[in-house]
Amino acid sequence: MRAARTIATLLLLISTAFAVEIAELRNGFTIRHRTRELREGSVRLYMDDEKKTFVDIPAAEIQSYSSEPDPATPPEAAMPAKSTSQIVGEASLEHGVDSDFIRSVIRQESAGNSQAVSVAGARGLMQLMPATALDLGVSDSFSPEQNVHGGTRYLRELLERYNGDAIKALAAYNAGPGAVDHYKGVPPYRETRNYVARVVRDYNRSKQGAGKSGGGSGGTSSATHTTTPGAATKPANSSADTVQRAAK
């Protein structure tokens, strides 16, 4: 019988080694501890794994025990958070939209603030409206990765809808495809016209800078700033220069 009690105590110590146990006292207080041992008429609660610190409590004063995950147990090594630049690069490759174009939209939409919320309720880096985010499968608009991939996918859909016309795609991103279809181009809204002009100006500036440095960017466009921002069909009037003139 004594041997059985010893084995039971050993199993108890093993089972609690990976959790913090909580002794709930009848007076309403609680005591967190690592392990416990039954002693004659009392319970010894050990505060550390080495059993150097403990407290003895009358067994009758302890009402119940509970446990919680051990906060001292180091979690599995978490993957380092991706930078916005890395996320944009991945979205560019996956959805076939020039990374510089995505960055220009982000700068205009949220100035790179992943927690941005507009007066209208648009959220995140690319300012997705809740309904649009839902359609794009974005469950957390404040997640930079989900938001950028969702916004880039939407840009790609708009570029394809308007046969690579970046002007119309940007206008639709800002004012909605319905407005662009109704006016057969950029709606006569000052906000939308200014939005398109600013994005295109920033995009062209990025391409000019890349051309001078001799570098390139991810996605389907070259660094010469004469290609369309997306991988959709590229009509002659979709060059960045033409986009800039049309947006003025």
N, C-alpha and C positions, 0 to 999 in steps of 0.2 A: 504493500500500500504506500509506504514511504517512497519507494522507487517510482511508483506511478505519479505521485505528487511532484517529485523532482522533474520528471519528464514533462509534466504539464506546465510547470513553471518555466522550463527551458523553452518550450514551444511558444509560450507567451512572450518571452523576451525576444525570441527571434522574430515573431510576427510584428512586434512593435518597433523593431529596430529601424524601420524605414518610414516611420510616421511619428508625428508628435501626438502624444496622447493627452487628453484633457480630463482631469478629475473634477467632477462637478460636486461641490459640497452642499450640504443641507442648508447652510446659511446664505446661499446664493453666490458665493465666490467660486472661482474656478482656478485650477492650478495646472499649467502646462508642464509636461515632463517627458523625459525620453523613455524610461522604463519604470517598472514598479515591482516591488517584492512584498509578499505577505509576510508579516512578522506577527508574533503573538499579540493579538488584539489591536494591531495597527498595520498601516501600509506605509512602506518607505517609497517615496517618490524621488527618483533620481533625475536631476536637472541636466546632466550631461552624460555622454556615452562612457566616459571614464569612471563614472560613479563617484566622483570626488565631491559633488555637491548634492545634498539630498535633504528631504524634510519628512518627518514622521507624522502621519495623520491618523487619529483613531479611526478604525475601520467603520465604525458606526456613523461617523460624520460624512462619509463619502456616499453620495446618493447614486451616482452613475459615472460611467466613463464614455468618452467619445474620442474620435481621432480625426486628424486632418493631415494633408500632405506635408511632408517635412520641408519647411522653407530653406533649411540649410543644405538640402540635397541639390547640388548643381544641376540645372536643367541641361538637356542636350544642347550642344553648341548650335546656336541659332545662325541661320544664314545672314550675312551682312545685308543691310537694306540696299537695294539698287538705287543708283543715282537717277535723276530725271533724264540725263543724257543717255544713260544705258537703256532705260525703258523706251525712250524715243527711238533709239537705234533698233531695238528689237521689234517695236511696232512697225517701223518703216519697212523692215525686211519681211515681216509677216503679212502686212496688208498692202505692200507695194506703193507706198506714198513717200515722197521725198522727205527725208528727216528734217531738212531746213524748213520745208513748208509746215511741217508739224510744229516745229519750234516757234515759227512766226505766229501761228495760230495760238499757241499756248501763251506767248508773250502778250498778245492782244487780249486774250480772254481772261487770264488770271494773273498775269505778271509772274508766273511761276509759283503761285501760292496754292498748294494742294488742298488747303482748307477754305479757300475762297467761296463765298456764297453771295450771289447777286440779289438785288432787290426782287427780281422776278423768281428767285429760287433756284437758279442754275448753280451747280456745284462742281468743285474740284478744278483741276488744272485746265481742262478744256471746257469747263462750264456746261456740263450736261444737265438738261432739265430732267426731273425725276421720271417723267413718262418716256423720254428718249432713252435714258439710261436703262430703264426696264426693258425696252424693246431691243436694246443692244446686249442684254444679258449682264449688265453691270449691277451687281448687288450692293457694292459699296463705292459710291462716287468719290469718297475721300481717300480711297486707295489709289495712289498714283499709277500703279501698274494697271489696275482695272480701268481707271478713267481714261488714261492715254490710249490704251488698246481700243476701248469703246469709241472714243472720239475719232481715232484714226480710221477705224472701220467705217464710221459714219462719213468721214471725208471721202474715203474711197468710193462708197456707195453714191455719193453726190457727184463725184468726178465722172463716174461711169454713167450716171443718169444724164449728165449734161455733156457727154462725149468729150471729156477732158477739158472742158471750159472752166478754168480755175475761177474766173470772175463769178460765173453763175453758181459754182459750188460754194464759194465763200459767202455769197449773198444768201444762199439757201441755208447755210450753216448758221447764219446770224438771224435771218428773218423767217426762215422756213421755206420748204420747196413750194408750198402753195402760193406764196407771194411772188416767187420768181416765175412760176408758171403763169400766173395771172398777168404779170406785166411783161412776160417774155424777155426777162432780163433782170437787171438789178432794180429792185423796187425804188420808187422815188422817196425813200425814207432817208433823212439826213444821217441818222445813226448807222444805217446799213451801208450807205455810200462811203462814209468816213471809215467804217470798219474795214471794208474791202480795200480801200486805198492804203490804210495803215499796214494791213497784213502784207499786201503786195510790195509795198515800199520796203518793209523789213526783210521780206524774202529776197528781193532783188539785191538789197545791200549784203545779205549773207552770201549770195552767189558771187557778187563782185569781189567780196573779201576772199572767198575761197579761190577764185580765179587768180588773184594777185599773189596769194601764198603758194599757189601750185597744188593745193590739196583738193580733196573732194569730200562729198558727204554720202551718207548711206542712202538707200532707196534707189529709185529708178532714174533720177535726174543727174546730169553731169554738172560740173562746177562752172560751166560757161554761162549760166543763167539764161539760156535760150531754150530750155526744154520745159515741158509741162510738169507741174508738181506731182502728178500722179502717174500710175502705170496704165491708165485707161488710154483709149485712142488719142492720138496727138495731132489734131488738125493744125494747119499752118498758122492759124490765127490764135494759137494757144501759147505762144512763146511768152516768157516773162516780160519781155519788152512791150509786147502788145497788151498784155494784162495791165502793165503800169499805165499805158496811155489811156486805156479804156476806163480805168478806175479814177482818173483825175476828174 
